[in-house]
Amino acid sequence: MDTLTPMLRQYQEIKARHDNSILFFRLGDFYEMFGDDARRASSILDVVLTSRDAGKSGRIPMCGIPYHASEAYISKLIKAGLKVAICEQVEDPALAKGIVKREVIRVVTSGTYIDEASFESRYLIAINFTDKLSALAFTDTASGTIQTNEYATLQSLVEAISKIPVYECIYPQAQETQVKEIFKHPLLRAKNITLSPFEDWCFTSDIAKTSLKEHFHTHTLRGFGIEDMPLAISASGALLEYLKQMHKQPIRHLHKIALYADAEHAFISPAACYGLELEGLLAAIDHTLTSLGKRKLKEWLYHPLKSKEEIIKRQRAVTLLRENPHVCQELGKLLQNTPDIEKSISRISCGTGSARDLMALRLTLLKQPDIEKTLRALKSENGLFHLEDVPQIRGLLAKAISPTIPLSHPEGNIIAQGYHEELDGLRDIRENGKNWLKNLQEQEIKRTGIHSLKIGYNQVFGYYIEISKSNLTRVPQDYIRRQTLTNGERYITPELKEFEEKILTAEGKILQIERRLIEEIFKIILDSSEKLSVFSSCLARLHSLYSLGILSVTSGYSLPEINDGFVIDIKDGRHPVVEKSISEPFIANDTLLDTDTNHLIILTGPNMAGKSTYIRQTAILVILAQMGSYIPSTSASIGIVDKIFTRIGAHDEITKGQSTFMVEMSETAGILNNLSERSLVILDEIGRGTSTFDGLSLAWAISEFLAKRKVRALFATHFHELTALSEEFPGVKNCNVSVKEWNDEIIFLHKIVPGGTDDSYGIYVAKLAGIPKEVVKRAEGILTRLELSGNLQEKITNRLPAENQLLLFTRDKNSIAEEIKNEINDLDINALTPIQALNTLHTLKKKIESNEP
């Protein structure tokens, strides 16, 4: 290092403390990167890789970016999975002795990055575990809350993490091996989560508890409900410490810890979130106008309510907007273009607040009285229309922050005129200096009677009054000679000198005073961060209610009746996403499910007929109903669901080391082991990924299990044999998707009708897909031969006693094989005549055939 230049020695010393980050090293108006950092960053950022003299060491690779455009470059590096350490000059270069002192002022990571380009939350989580328990703590970049809980099994921990949009996970360094194994789980490995080991001492329960109590200014954590949860405390404390270390700030906007139980909401399994394509559903129903509202609407969608009272309360709020269209329209106008103030508060708390954040808060808070006035009548009928007020902050920002801050280079123009007297005076000098000098010149001409008097400026002597030789006798006594010229003299006056000092230092003083005032305003804002958090939460709720209000007036949408019963009765239900994506009218269908006589629907029918759409539709309409929305149907009665499970699709896990069938069985096991009496189960083609008999056996057994539990379930299948279950279990109902055959063509009617079917029309679909004619023809011939061999369902139902139908639909294959093996072993081959050998072989063949299904 001794061979490096002083500046690069300083760089290497700082880099050594942040070796896991790309170091943005401030040099003038640029952030420079050197060595390996430059090589990695240049390709990601698409900037030129050059080099710089490194002293006796030769040259070192280098690349750089303009500091004022750093956010766009930071975003690219974060999304590439890297961390970025921001190193700034922390002393005035004019006062520095030698190299200017520099320090890392913050480290940006996947979990701490505030992404302005996305409405999505970005969660940072901390996990910790012992042999018996595991703990999870998490917060997002826009939230003021740390949420935490403990889990009895690692599977429960994995499921909790899988439902959160996690970008980064911290964990004790000593548990790195175990953590990496956890994140290989199929539910987590596709999420591309950054794993960041953190100092073990930060996860010490006592240290964490002390840190949390100091941060929240409490003597105990009992009020947060975690006093007796040491593992949750350790994870929460480590999370807080990590945020402090990354931001080099106390993170004041984090104002509480909440126990993450999710008990108020229906559980949607991670597989169901994927299989039901909830992201596509969100896009179809979203009428929010801002990121703040979109984030809240997504939260409602992924966490449907399960309290009848709370659902009805939200329904009534939506209905009030539907019945008062003028109020809804006015609310939309007021909410439009509302900034994402949650992120603004977070930036201010993390030390990266800017003029834009002050403007965002000012603009939004000033809308509060108008929104309150617009919703006054509705608020008296429904408390969900309440909007928290923060009058102290609103008044401060209205008075202190200029409403016309320039978008580029706002420095010096952020504080409003009239807020600070000295600042106003300095601005007046800066902006009206020429006028002041002109007025002074006119004043001095009038006072001296010297019409040729003029005021000028140069860099050596500053401002001066120039008098020609012919007028020197008329110079006032208070003029002070500054310079002698060939044709005259230059003077100054105390007044002019004072003005010179003010105008030459005005810009620096303006920036200095403004920075001090902004820091004071930031402090006041953070002192009220809890109230501002409540305000932003109320505002987000209004955005979501507005969105549901707009959705409610969509043609063919109705308000579902919510009850504590078990009946799901939907009339003319439609899939909201598919309906918007097709040009022809959507074929509506009824659904009736209960826990008595209609609890398991076995749905058969052709490929492409709409089985999957129908079963997904039922779950989607239940989710919409329980989030308080109107739904696409003529009417509906929904007996509350507390868990929604689906087994749909393969999740493309084959490329991740698991077979389709293994994923299918794992998810099905998760469903069967976690059922409740209020669950809703959606199964699509269980048993396809293995042999026909294995698949049918499993599908039959799973269906029987659900039938016996009387759980509300829809099972779409091509195993037509399952329709026989309705003869054994009264609550099992067979339905099929009707088709019409006409002129050797198949017309899919997409209508669900009672009864089973044994036609899948798979070969017809293959023909539509463009399979070569000779292949289609050959398939038809094979199908004919297979059909002549008999009906598998008849063999199942006729040849086996009802109580033994689960015994794989055949005699015990192992016992038959053992019997034949013994007979062969008993044969004396040397003593058999040819005719005896043929007769024995014939007998064994008959025995095998007689035991075939």
N, C-alpha and C positions, 0 to 999 in steps of 0.2 A: 504493500500500500504506500510505502514511502516514495515509490517511483511515480506516483500519480500526482496530478495537479491538486492544489488545495481544495478546489471546488469538487473534484471527483472523489477526493478523500472524504469530504463531508457527505457526498452522495452515498458512498460505500458504507459509511458508518450508520446512516439512517436505513439504508436498504437491508443491512444485516439484522435490524430489529423488525423488519417486515418482509422477510424472505419469501413468505407465501402469497405476497400481493404484487401486482404491477405498481411500481412507484411512479406517481406523477410528480416530478421534481420541478418546482417553479423557477424559471429563469426569465426575468422580464415579463413579456406578454405571452410566454409559452410555458406549457408543461412538457418537459423533456424526459425521455426514457433512454436508458443506456444498457449496453450489454445484452444479456439474455432477454431482459424485459423488452428491449427494443426489437429484437428478432421476433418474439412472440406477438407483440402488439402490432407491429407494422403490417403483418399479413392479415390480422383480424380487422384492423382499422382502415386498411387500404391506404396507408400513407407511405411516403418514400423512406426507405432505410438508408441512412447515410452514416457518416462516422465523424468523430471529433478527436482532436489531439488530446492524448491522455498523459502527456509528459514523457518521461523516459520509457514508459510502458508501450509507447507507440500510439496507435489510434484505437478507439473503442466504438463499436456500433452505436448508433443514435437515431432516434426519430422523435418528432415533436408534434404537438397540436396547439392551436390558439386557446388560451385559457378561457376566453369568453364563450367558446363553443364546446367546452369540455363535457357538458351533460350528454350530448349526443354520442360522444366517444366512450364515455363511461358506460352508457347503456349497452353499447355493442360488446364491451368486455365482460360486463355482468352476464349478459345473455349467452356468452360463450363459456360461462362457468368459472370466471376468474374473479378475484378480489382486486380492488383498486385503493391504494393508499395515497391520499392527497397531501402533498408536502408543500407548505407555503413559507414565504419569508415572514418572520415574526418580529422583525425590527426595522426601523427606518434606515434604508441604505445610506442616507446622508449622515446618520449618526453612528453607523457601524465602523468598527475598527477591524480591518481585515475582511474575511468572508462574512457576508450577511448571515445571521442566525436563521436557521430553518428548522421547522418541526412538522411532523404529520399531524394535521388538525382533524382528520376523520378517515375512517376506512369504510369503503362502500362494499357491501357483500350482497349476495343473492337475496338474503332475507331482510336486509336493511335498506335496500334500494327503493326509492319512491318513483314508480314508473308513471310519468305523466301521460304516456301514450295509451295507457290501458285503464279501464275502470276496475279491473280485477284487484282483489286483495292479494297481497304478497305476505305469506305467513312465515315467521321464524319460530321454530319449535326447539324446546330443550327436552331431552329424555334422560332418564336415569332408572336403574333397576337393581333389585337384589334377587336372591333366589326365589322369593315368594311374590314380590310385587314389582310393578313397573309404574313410572310416573311420566306424565306429559304436561308441559306448560307451553303456551303459545300466545303470540300476539301478532298483529299485522301492522303494516307501516302506517295505516290510517286510523288505528284504533287507540283508545286510551285505556284499554283493559288487558291485563294478563289473565288468561283462563288456564285452569289446571285441574288435574284429577289423578287418582291412582287406579290401577287396574290389576285384577287378580291373575290375568293370563296375558301372555305376549300377543295372542290372537286378538284380544280386545284392544290392546294398544295399537296393533297394526290397523284394525278397522277404524279406530278413531283418527289415526293419522291419514288414512286413505280418503277420508271425507273432507279434509282440509286442503286448500290450495297451498301446500307447503313448498317453499323454495330453498330453505336451508334448515339443517338440523345440527344443533350443537349437542355434545355429549362428553362425558368424562374420558380423558385420554386413555385411561386404564381399561375402558370397555370397548375399545375400537373394534376388536375382532368380533365381539358379540353383536355390535351395532351394524357392522357391515353384513352380517348374516341376516339380521332382521330386514334390512332394506333390499335383500334379494327376493323377498316375498313377492308373488305375482301382483299383489295389489299396490305395491310400492315401487317396484323396479322401473316401471314405465314412467314414473313421475319426474325423473331426472332431478332429484333433490341433491343439493350440495351438502356434503357431510363435512362438518368442521369440528375436529376435536378441540376441546377447551380444557383449561387447567383443572385438575382434579379438585383442588382446594375450593374452587368456586361452587362445587356441588356438596360441600360439607353442610349438613343441616343447620348447625348452630351459627355458622358464618352467614349462611343464606338468610336465616331468620332475622338476625341482627340487621343485615342489609335491607331487608324488606321493611322492617319496622322503622328504620331511619328514613327510608324513602317515603313511606306513606304517613310518617309522623304519628305512629300509633304505639301503644305499649304492649299490644298483643295482636295476634292475627285471628283471634277468635271471631271477630266481626266479619271476617271474610270467609269463615267456615272451613279453614284449613289448619287451625291450631294443632290438631292432633294427627296431622298427615305429614310426617317428616320428609317423606320422599317427594311429595308434591312441593313442599317448601324448598327442598334442595334444588329441584328443577326450576322453580320460579325465580329463586335467588340467582341462580347461574344465568338465567335468561336476562335478568335485569343487569347483572354485572357485564355480560357480553355487550349489551346495547350501550352501556356507559363507556366501555373500552373502545368500541367502534366509533362512537360519535364524539368522544372526549367531552361529553356533556352529561348533566344529571338526568335528562329525559323526563322533564317535569310534566309532560302531557299524559304520562301513565299515572292514572289517579286511583286505580283500584285493582284488586284481584277478585276474580269470580270463579266459583266452583263450576267446572264444565261437566254438567250432568245430562243436558239435552233432554230432560225428563218431560218437558212441556211439548215436545215435538214428536211427530211420527218418525220412526226410523226407516230410512230408505237405504238398503244395502248398497255398498259400492258397485256391485255388479248391476244393480237395478239402475243406478245413476247412469251407468254406461249403456245398458241394454235399452233403456227407455229414451235414450238420447235427449237428456234434459237440457243440454246446451242448445240443441236445435229448438226445443220447446220454448226456452227462454227467448230466443230470437223471434219466435212466432207470436208471443204474447206481449212482448216488450213495447210499451208506449211511453217509457220514461224519457225525460228530456236531458238528463245529465248523468255523469258518472256516479254521482252520489246516489241517485235514485236507482240506477241500474244495479248497483252493488246490493242495495237493500232488497230489490225485487228478486234477485238471484238467491239471496239468503232465505226469503220467504218460500221460494220454490223448492229449494233443497231441504227445508225444514218446515214441512206442513204442521199446522197446529193439530192437537188431538183433544183439546178441551172444547166441548160443544159451545160453551158460553163465549169463549174467545173467538171462535170461528164465526159465530153469529154476530158478534160485535163488529168484526171486520167486514162481514157481509153487509151489515146495515150501513156502515160508513160508505162502502162502494155504492150501495143502492141510493144513498142520499145524493151522491154526485151524479148518478144516473138520472135521478128525478129532478135535479137542479142543473140542467145543462149550462145555463149562463154562469153559474158559480164555477162549474168545472172548467169552462172555457177561460174565465178570468184567472183561475188558479194556474192553468197551464201557461198563460202569458207571464204571470209573475215568476213561475218556477223556471221558465226558459232561460238558458244561458247562465244558470246559477253555477258558480265555480265549485270545485271540489274542496270545500273548506276543511274537511277532515285531514286531507293531505297537507293543506297549508298550516294547520295547527301542528301537525307532526314535524314539518320542516322547521318551523320556528323553534319547537322544543329541541330538535336535534342540532340547532346552531346553523342551519342553512336557509333560514328565512330570508325573504327578499321583498322588494317593493311589490312584486306581483302578489305575494301572499297577503300583504296589508290591504291591497286593493280588493282582493277576493273577499276578505273578511268584511271590509267596509261595504262593498256592493251588496253582499248577502244579508248582513245585519240590517242595512237600511231598508230591505224589503219586508222585514218582519212586521211593522205596523200595517202595511197594506195587505199582507197575507192574513194577518189576524182580523182585520176589518172584513175582508172578503169571506172568511170562514166563520164569522161570529155566530150567525144563525145556525149553521151546521154543528158548531162546537157545543152549543147548548143541548143538542140531541145526542151527540156522540163524542166522547172524550178523546178519540183517536185524532180529532182535528185540532187538538191543542198544540200550540207552537211555543216552546220556551222562549222567554225574552231575556236578553242580557243588555239592559239599557245603559249600564255604565260603559261597557266596551263600545256599544253602538255610538253613544254620545262622544266618546273619546276619539274614535276613528273618524266620525263625521267632521269633527273640529280639527283634528291633527293631520289627517291624510288628504293630500290634494286629490280632487276628483279627475284631474287631467294629467296624471303622471305620463310622461312620454314613454313609449314602448322600448326605445333604444336609448341607452345611456341616461337612465332616470336619476343618477346620482346628483344630489343638489336640488332636485325638484320634487322630492317625495313629501316633505312636510308642507302643509297648506299655509297660504298667506294668512297672517293674522294670528298664528298660533304661538309664535315666539318673536318678541320684539327685536332682539339683537339680530336674529336670522333675517328678519324682514329688512333691517337696515343694510346688512351686508349684501343682500340680493339687490336692493335698490341701487347700491353703489355699482355692483357688477353690471346690472342691466341698464342703468341710467347714467353711467359715468360720463359718456360723451355729452349728454345734455347738461350735466352738472358743470363740466369744463366750459361749455359754450356759455352758460349763464354766468360763470365766474369771469370769463373774458369780457363779456358785455358789461358786467358790474365794474371791473377794473378800468375799462376804457372810459366809462362814465365818471369814475372817481378821479382818474388822473388827467383826463382830457387828451390822452394820447391815442389817437385813432388808429395808429399803426401797431399798437400793442397786440401781441398774439401769444397764445399758450401752446407749447409744443412738448415733445417727449423724445428722449433717446435712452439707449440701454445703459450708457455710462453715467449720465447725470440725472436721469429720471425726468420728472415733469418740471417745467421751467416757464418763466415769463420773459419774453424777449422784447428789449427796448432798443430802438435805433439810436445812434450817436447824437442826432439832432434833438432828441427828447430826453437826454439823460438828466438835464436840470429839473425835470418835472417828476423824477422818480420819488415816490413816497419814502418816508424814513423807515417804515417797517419792512421794506424790501431788503432781502439779503442777497449780496452778489454771489453768483455761483460760477460764472464763466465769462471771460472777456473774449470778444470777437473783433474782427477787423472793422465791422460796420456797426458794432453795438455791444450791449451787455445782456447776460442772462441772469435772472433773479429767481428766487423762491420766496414764498411767504409761509408763515406758520400754518395758515389754513390750507395752502396747496400741499405742503409737506404732509400734513395729517391725512389729506385726501389720498396722496400717493401711497402712503403706508396702508391705508384701508383698501384701496383698489388692488394693490399688488398682492395683498394677503387675503383678500376677500374670498376667493375660490377655495383656498385651503381651509379657512375658518368655516365657510359654509358647509363643506363636507364633514369637518370635525364636529360641528354643532349638530348637524343632521344625524350623524352616526350615533352620537350620544343620546339624542332624543328618540331615535328608533329603538335603541337598546332599552330605554326606559319603557317605551310602548310595548315592546316584546315581553318585558317582565310583567307588566300589568295584564297582558293577554294570558300569559302562562299562569298567573295567579288565579285567573278565572277559567282555566282550561276545562275543569269539570263541568261548569255551567255551559261552556261552549260545546262540549261533547254532547251534552243533553240536547242542546239546540240543534246541532247537526243531525243527531239521531231522529229528532222530531221532524226535521226538514226532509230527511231521507224517507221517513214513513209517509209523509204527504206526497212525495214523488211517486211512491209505489201505489198508494191509494188512487192517485190521479190516473196512473197507468191502468189499473184494474177498472177504474170508472170508464175510461175510453174503451177498454175491451168489452165491457158489459153491454154496450150499445151495438156491438157487432151483430149482424143479422143471424138469427137462429140460436143465440145464446140465452140461457135461462139460469135462474138462481136455484141451486140445489137445496133441498131440505136436509138439514143435518140433524142426526139424532143419535142417541146412545144405544140403539138397537144393533142388530147384526145384518140387516138386509141392505144390499146394494141393488137398487132398482133404477136403471137408467133407461129412459125412453128415447129412441132415435138419437143415440150418441154418435158423435163424429170425432175423428182424430184431428185435432186442431192444426197439426203441422202438415199432414198429408192433404187435408182439405185446401190449404193455401197453395200447395205446390202443384195441383192438377187443374186442368182446364175444364174437365167435365164435372157435373154435379157429384158430390161425394155420396155414396150409398150409406145411409144411416142404419144403425142396428141397435136393438135392445139388449140389455144385460140384466140378468136376475141371478143374484148370488145370496145365499144365506148360510146359516149353520145347521139347517134342519133338512129340508128336502131338495135343496139346490146348491150344495156346497162345492161340488166338483163337476166342472163342465169338461167333458172329453170332446175336443173339437177336431174333427177330421175333414178332409176335403182336398182338392187338387192343389198342386203348387201354383203359385201366382194368384190364388183366388182371394187372398186377403186374410188368412188365418192370423198371421203374425201381427198385422195392423190392428185387427180386432182385439186381441188379447192385450197388446200394449195400450191401446186406446182406453180400455177399462181402468188400468192402473193410472194412466195420465189424468183421466177425468176425476178420479178419486183424489189425486194430489192437488189438482186445481181447486177442487171443492174445499179441501181442508186448508188451503192457503187463503180461503175467503173469496175466491174468484167465481164469477159466472162461468158456466161451462157450455160447450156446444152440444146441446140436447134440447128436446122439447120440454122435458121435465126429468127430475132425478131426486131420489131419496137415498142418502148415503149414511149407512150405519158406520160409525167412526172406525177407522183402521189405525192400528198402532205400529205395524211393521209392514213394509212392502219389500218382497223378495222377488227377484226374477232370475231365470236361467235362460239367457238368450244370447246366441252368438258365441264365438270362440275367443274373442278378445285378441286374436292374433298372437297368442302365447306360444305358438309352435316355434317361432323364431327366438323365443326367450327361454327355450330349454324345457318346455312342458308341452305334452301332446294335447290336442283338442279334447280328447276324452278325459285326460287327467284333470284339466281345468274344469270341465263339465261336472265331473264327480266331486271335485273339491267344493265347488259352489253349491251343488245340490246337498252335500253333507252339511254345509253351513246353514242352508235353509232348514233342513229337517231337524237339526239340533237346536234351532233357536226359534221355533214356532211359538206363537201365543194364540189365544182363542180369537183375537181380533186381527190376526195377520191376513194379508192378501198375497197369494202366491201366483206368479205367472211363469209357466214352463213352456218352452218352445222346443219341440223335437228332442226330448231327452233320450239318450241311448243310441244316437246315430254313429258315434265314433268307434264302435266295436262291432263284433259279429252280430248277425241278425238275432240269433237266439239269446246271446248275452244282453244285447240292447233291449230286446222285448222283455226279457226277464226282469231287468232292472226297472224299466218303465212300468211294468205291471206292479212290482213290489212297491215302488214309490207312490203310484196312484192309490194302491190299497192303504198305505200308511196315511196318506192325506185323507182318504175317505173315512178311515177309522177315527182320525182326529177331528173330523168335521170342520176342517179349515177351509175358508173361502179360497177357491183355486180355479184357475183356467189352464188347461193343458192342451196345447195344439200338437198333434202328432200324425205321423203317417203309419203308425202301428194300429191299423184298423181293428186288430184283435182286442184292443183295450175297451172297445165298446161293450164287450161282454160283462164288464164290471158293473154296469147298470142293473144287471139281473141279480147281482149279489148284494149291492149296496143301494138302498132307496134314494140316498142323497146324490148319487152320481147320475148326471144327465148327459145324454149324447146330443151333440149338435154337429152340423156340417155346413159348409159353404156351398150354396147351390150353384149349379152350372146348367147350361142348356146345350144339348148336342143338336147341331143343325148342319146338314149337307157336309158331313165329315169334318165339321169344324166344331170347336168347343168355345162357348161364350161364357165367360166368367161373370156371374151376376152379383158377386160380392155381398150376398145376403145370407145372414146366419139363420138357419132353419132347424127345427128339432129333428133328431134322428141321426144315426151314423151313416157312413158311406164307406165302401171298400174300393173306390176308384180314386187314384191320385193323378191320373192323366200325365204321369211323368214323361212318357214317351212323346206325348203331344207337345209338352213344354220343350223337350229336347229338339223336336222338329222346329219349333218357333225360334229356338236359340241358334239354329243354323247347323246342327249336327248333320254330317253327310247322309244322303238318302239310304246308301247301302247299310250304314250303321243302324239307322232307324228301323229299316226293314228287318234286319237281323234281330234287333231287340224285340220287335213285335212277335217274331217267330218263337224266340226263347220264352217270352211271356206266355204265349199260348200253351207251350209245353208245361211250364210251371203251374199254370192254372189247372191243367188236366190232372195234376198230381194230387189235387184236393185242397180244401180250404183249411188253413192252419188254425183259424179260430174255432172251427168245428171240432178239430182234434183236441184243442185245449178244453173246450167246454163239455164235449161228449165223452172223452176217454179217460178223464181224471175226475176223481171225487172233488167236490167243491173245496173241502178243507185242505186238499193237497195240491191245489192249482199253482201254488207258488214253487213247487218242487221241480222247477225248470221245465215243466210241460212234457217231460219224458221220464222213463224209468231212470233210476240212478245209473248213469253211464258207467261209472266206475265198477258197480257190481256186475253189470253185463260183461264188461271186459274181463273182469276177474274170473267169471264163470267160464268164458270161452278159453281163457288162458289155461285154467285148470284142466279142461277137457283135452286141450292140445298136449299139455304136459303128460297126461295119462296115456296118450297113444303110444303103441309100440310100432313105430314106422316100419321096422324091418319085418314085422309079422303081417302087415296089411297087404292085401291083394290090390291091384289097380282098381277094381270095381268097388272094393270096400273104401278105398281112399276117396274116390269120387262121391260115394254116398255120404261119407262123414263130412266132406267139404260142403255138400248140398245141405246137410242138416244144420251146420254152423251158419251158413248163409241165410237160411230160413229164420233162424233164431235172431240174427241181427235185424233182418227186415221186419220181423214181427214186433220188434221193440223200437222201431223208428217212429218219430212223431208224425 
